[in-house]
Amino acid sequence: MSQSYRAIRRFGKRSTLSRVADVIWPPRSLLSEASVERPGVIEPELWGELGFLGAPWCVRCGFPLPRDEGPEAVCGACAGREPAYDTARAALSYDDHARKLILDLKRGGRRDGLPVFAEWMAAAGRDALGRADFLTPAPMHWTRLAARSFNQAAWLAQALSRASGVPWKPAALRRVKRRRSQEGLSASERRRNVGGAIKAAGRFDGKIVVVVDDVLTTGATLEACARALRKAGVAEVHGLTLARVVRPTDILA
Ligand SMILES: [Zn+2]
């Protein structure tokens, strides 16, 4: 039996099981144990606590700005060191609620929130999505993929492609070196750790690309993706994530 056939069978079994589970157990809120009427719903009192991001924000990295200084305003970090990507946007500020949504997705393999995450991301990334030729997920090294059996960034990219109508390429980028997990590393350690580990798979001359990931922490992964895509001829690279770290104290959390 080929590797891919086994993977498809395993995937098929899991989705059948989750469909059965939907019938036996009522859908749960994405943020609590509360029963809700359909998958992907959040009860109103917790919905109101979600930290949705919006303007005014840095035109480059999407960092929220304390006051509106016009559509071209940049944050201190981007003024000091220009990012390799054109823009980055995120739907949510990374707080306790966003952390739960992301950990359920990434460690728990919970997929019922994907359609609603995709809607939030489509709203946050409207400008870039309106110009994009394709979406692609931030890549995971194949050994990590084999251990976990899924890449949450690919799930988000697929859901966002459905929500936005922009086509997605699952493998425009690949990780050529396995590096240690970025968790617990500082910004400069993250840049060193991920530098040179990502390559584009082919030429994409003149294309406008949106790189999709679950969370933007220091931007080191997006920077590495952007450098790889530029080498492959890409004209513009935009990052779009479900959440982004706003408080520096959350980086090590
Ligand atoms: Zn910025």
Residues whose N, C-alpha, C, O or C-beta is under 5 A from the ligand:
A	BS01	ZN	C58 R60 C61 G62 F63 C75 C78
